[in-house]
Amino acid sequence: MTAAPAGRRPRLSPAIAAVRHAVRTCLADLPADALVLAACSGGPDSLALAAALAFEAPRRRPALRAGAVTIDHQLQPGSTERARQLARFLGELGLDPVEIRAVQVGRDGGPEAAARAARYAALDEVAAQCGAAAVLLAHTLDDQAETVLLGLTRGSGLRSIAGMPERFGPDDRYRRPLLGIPRSVTRRACRDAGLPFWDDPQNHDPAFTRSRLRHRVLPVLRAELGPQVVAALARTAALARADADALDAWAARVYARAVTLPAGPGDRSADDAGPGVLSPDAGGPVPAGEADDRGPPLAAPGPAGGGPSSGVPPSGIAAALDVAALAAEPPAIRLRVIHRMLRAAGAPAGQLAAVHVRHVEQLISNWHGQGPVTLPGGLVASRRGGVLQVRRARTGSR
């Protein structure tokens, strides 16, 4: 860990005040005596967050309880001892309980995505066991800018550049109070408070896309466009999120009018499934569990085949929409509604791409009697008269 200069006494600086104010605002709506956990890795962002929570929670009226959780990914030598040292220090700050969770990181989606999936699973478990009302995450303004740039490089549409939400999860369990705070401020807050933070060497490893973006791309953008570029990217995320939310809500209303079959167990939409879902105007799929920090990876929807409990009629039709109800809508809405239908039918989120959605949309906007569209997950979309329908593809031969 990197310690503040010896002999420096903790003092209230503008940086400490900024972090505390952000945390105070984030806690305002929680009920009395609620438990709030800070997810802390020992880095400057999460340590500044944990210290601010320890200060603010007992001083709020009515008071809150404050704890912390640290995740040991077991990917670096000495990680277990480092987690124990951090837990002891967090306890000295006044946080209670302080939980350590060691996780096994798999391989699905690459190392960043797998670590993220394991981390959120552990956070969910700790929050449930402790009865926590909220878990605070330490993503900063710089993290938000990086997420927007990652979305731009994917060509994944409006939702992808909407960045990370301030709150997500069941009952808004996960909260990001520092999304408006630059990383330089959290680091300064730690130094001013004498907090011994740890710089994870993996954050500088060029093998990771986000690391290259952080240490190579953003410095060039700052040098060429000015330091305000980070805040501008974060504002872009906020504007894109507001627009995406509005379009998704519009699409949800159209979907409700257009659907001609009862919803199956896999029926979930981009707007109510949460962050990280493929945007229907995307240029390609967002891989399941991709490490973009928008939230925990989504589970695929349940099967939509003709099983007895699937909610799908015996005809084998997995989903169907009324063509007339969609034809008058603008393309942005039609694409979103079709995306909802394909996900309801069981198309895997990690494989469903914009090209699939657009090909199905051509059955409405450019109808000339063409044949069916083959889709991921063993599905086929076709038009039968005034109905757009999705069925399970037939396998084998007669």
N, C-alpha and C positions, 0 to 999 in steps of 0.2 A: 504494500500500500504506500501511497505518496502522502506524507504527513505535512502539515503546515509547519513553517519555521518555528524552531524551538523557542519557547518563552512567550509566544504570542497568546494573549488572552482572547477568548471568544468575545466578539462584539457584534452589535446589531448594525449591519452594513446595508446599503441599498440592495445588494444581491440577496442577502438573507431575508430582508423585508419583502422583496418581490416573490420569493418562493413561498414564504409563509402566507402572504396574501392570496396567492393562487390556491393553496391548499385550503385556507379558511373558506374561500368562496365555494370550493368543491364540496365541502362538508355541510354547507348551510341547510340542506333539506333533509338531513338524516335525523331519525328520531333519537330521543334521549337514551343514553347508555348503549347505543349501537356500537358494535365492534367494527373497526376499520383496520384493514391490514395494508401495509406497504410492502409491495414486492420489491425486494432489495437484493442486488447483485454485489454491492460493495463499490460500484463505480460512482463517479461524482454525481450523476443525475439521480440515481436511486437513493444514494446516501443523503443528498440534500433533501429529497422528498421525505425520507424516513424521519430525519431530524425535524423537519417542519411539522410533520404529523404528530410526533411526540410532543412538540411544543403546543400546537393548536388544539388538539383533541380535548385535553383536560381543561382548557381555558374557555372552551365554548360553553355557552349557557343555553340549554342544558348540556352538560358535559358528555363527551363520548369516550369510549375505550379505544386505545390504539395498540396495535400489535404489528408484527412483521412476519414475512416468510421469505426465505432464501432457498433457491433451487440449486442443487448440486448436480450439474449435468454429467459429471464424472468423465469429462473429455480432456482434462489437463492434469498433469502431475500436481499433487498437493491440493487438489480442489476440495477434498473432504476436510482437511485441516483448515483451509482458508474459510470454508463455510462455518466451521465451529467458531473461529476467531470473530468472524463477522457477527454471528448470533450473540456472542458474549457482548460485543460492543453495542449492538442494538438494544440489548437488555439494559446496559448502562445508560443508554439514552432515556430509559423509562418505558420502553415498549414491552408489552406483555399481553398475550403470549408472543414468543418468537419461535417459529417453526422452521425446521430444516427438512427439506425433502430431496432425497437422492433419486434420480430418474435414470432409466435406461433409454438412451436415444437410439431410435431405429434408423432406417435408411430411406424410407418412403419420401419421395419428393426432394431428396438431397439433404445435406447436413443441416442447413439453416432451417428448412421446413420441418425436418424431423425433430430438431431441438425445440423448436417453437411448439409443435404439437405436444411433446412431452411436458414442456413447461406449463402450458395452459391446462393440461389434464391434472397436473399436480396442484396448480392453483385452485382449480375447481374443487379438488378433493379437500384441500386444507380449508377453503372457505366454507364448505359444507360441514366439515367436522367441527369447526370453531363457531359456526353460526354467524359468520361475518356478513354484515350488511353491504360492505363495499370492499373492493380491492383496488388500491391505487397503483397505477403504472407510471413509470417515469419518462415516457416519451416526451421529447422537447420539440420546440419550433424547428430545429434543425432536422430532427427525425421526420417531421411532417414534410419538410421540403424534399428530403431524400425519397420519401414514399411517393410523392407526386412525380418526381423525375423517373423513378422506377416504373410507374404506371405509363408515363409517356413513352418510354422505351419499348414497352410491350405493345403499344397501339391498341390498348384494351378498352377504349371508350371512356365516357364521362364518369362512370362509377369508379374506374380505376384511378383517375386523377383526383377523385374526391378525397383521397388521403384517409387518415385514421379518424374515426369519430371520437368525440370527447367522452362518450359513454356508450357502452354496449353490453350485451349479455343479459341474462334473466334479471329483471328488475333493475336494469342498469348497474349491475354488480361491478363491472369493470369501469374505472374512471381514470382519465388522463388529465390531471390538473395542470400539468406543465406544458401543454401544447402551445401556449403563447409565450413561453420562456425560452430564450436562446440557451444553447448548451454552454456558452461562455459564462452565463450568469450562474448556472448551477455549479460550475467548477469554482467560480469566484466565491459563491456562498460557502462551499466546503472549506476553502482556504481561510476565509474570514472567520469561520466558526471553529477552525482547528480540527476538522473532521478528516481522519486518515482514509482517503479513498484509494481504490485499486484500479489501475488501468489494465483492462483485459487485453493481452497481446493479440487475441483473435480479432479485435476491432481494427487492427492495422494489417491483417493478413490479406494480401491482394487476391488470394484464392476466392474470397467472398465478394459478390457483386456490390453489396452495400458498402463494403470497405473501400473498394476502388472508387465508388461514387463519392464517398465522404472525403477521401484523402487526395483524389486526383481530379475529379470532375468539378465538384463544388468550389474548390479553391480557384480554378480557372474562371468559373462563372463570376465569383466575387471580384476577381482581379479585373475582368473585362467589363462587367456590368454594374459593379458596385456592391457594397455590403448589403444593400436593401433587397437583393435578389432572393434571399432565404425567406424573408417576411412576405415578399410578393408571391412566392410559390405557395406558402401557407394560406394566403388570402385566396389564391386560385382554388385550393382544395375546399375552402369553406363555401365559395360561390358554386363550385361544381357539385358539392354535396347537396346544397339547397335545391339546385335545378334537378339533380338526379332523384332526390326524394319526391319532388313534385311530379315528375314524369312517371315515376313508379306508382305513386298513388293514383294518378290518372289511369294508368294501365290496369291497376287492380280493379278499378270500377268497370272498365270495359270488359275485362276478363269475366267478372261476375255476371255481366249481361250476356256475354257471348258463349259461355260454356254450356254445352248441351248434355253433359253426363255428370252424375254425382262425382264429387272429388274423391280420389283414391287416397291412400295413406301417404303417397309420395308427393301430394300437392303442397308445394311450398314455393314462395315467390322470392324474387330478388330483394324486395323491400322488407319482407317480414322474416327472411332467413338471416339477415344481418350482413355485416361486411365480409368481403372476400368472395362473393358470388360472381360468376361470370356476368359481365354487362352484356345485354343483348346487342349493343352496337359495337361489341369488341372485335378486334382484328384477329383474335385467336383465343384459345382457352387460357384461363388463369389456372395453372396446375393446382390440383387439390393439395391443400396444406402449404402453399407457397409462402415463404418467409417474408412477408411484406408488412408485418406488424399491424395489420388492420384488425385482427382478432383471431380467435381460435379457428382452425380449419373446420369446415362444415362437413357433417356426415352426408353421405349420399341419401337421397330420398328412398323410401321403401319401394319394394317391387310393385309394378303396376300391371302384372300379368293377370290372367283370368282365374286366379286362385279363389277359394271360397271366402277369404277374409280380405281380399284386395280392394273391394269396392268397385271393381271393374265388371261391367256386364258380361254375360256369357259369350257375347258375340266376339270377344277378343279385342274390342276397341279399347285402347288404354286412355285416350283423351279425344275430345271432339269439340270444335268451336263452330259457331254459326258464321259463315262467310260474310253475309250481309252486314252483320254487326261490326265486322272489322274493316270492310272495304272503304267506309267513309272516314276512317281515322287516319291521321298523318302517319307516315312511315315509322317515326320514332316510337309511336304507341303500338302500332301493329307488331313491330319487332319484339317489343317487350312482352306483349300478350302471347305471342307465339313462343317466346322463350319460356314463359311460365307454363304453357301447355306442355312443352317438351320435357321440362323438369318434372311436371306432374305425372307424365307418362313413364318416367323412370330413366330418362337420358342422363348419363353420368356427368356431373358438373365439370370434372377434370378433362373430359373429352369433348363436350359440347362446345363448338366454336361458332363464331359469327357466320362463317360460310354456311353452316348447316341451317341456322335460323333464317338467313337470307334466301336460301334455296326453297325452304318451306314457304316463305313469304311470297315467292314468285307464283305459288299456286293460287294466290289471291290477286296480286297486282298485275300479273302477266299471264293470266290463265288462257291457254290455247289447247287444252286437252292433253297436256303432257303427262307422262307417267309418274310413278311414285318417287319419293326422295328417300334414299337410304340414310339412316341416322345411327349415331353411336348407341350402344346398349341393345343392339338387335331390334331396333325399331324402324318402322317405315311410315312415312307421312304421305297421304294422298287426298285428293279432293273427290268427293262423291256428291254431285249435285251442288247443293248449297251448304255442304258440311265439310269442314277440314278435319280430318281424323288421323289418329296415330294408332297403329297396330303393332303387335309383335311380329317380326319377320318370320315367315315359315322356314323351318329348317328341314333338311333331308329331302328325299325325293319319294314320289309315290310309287 
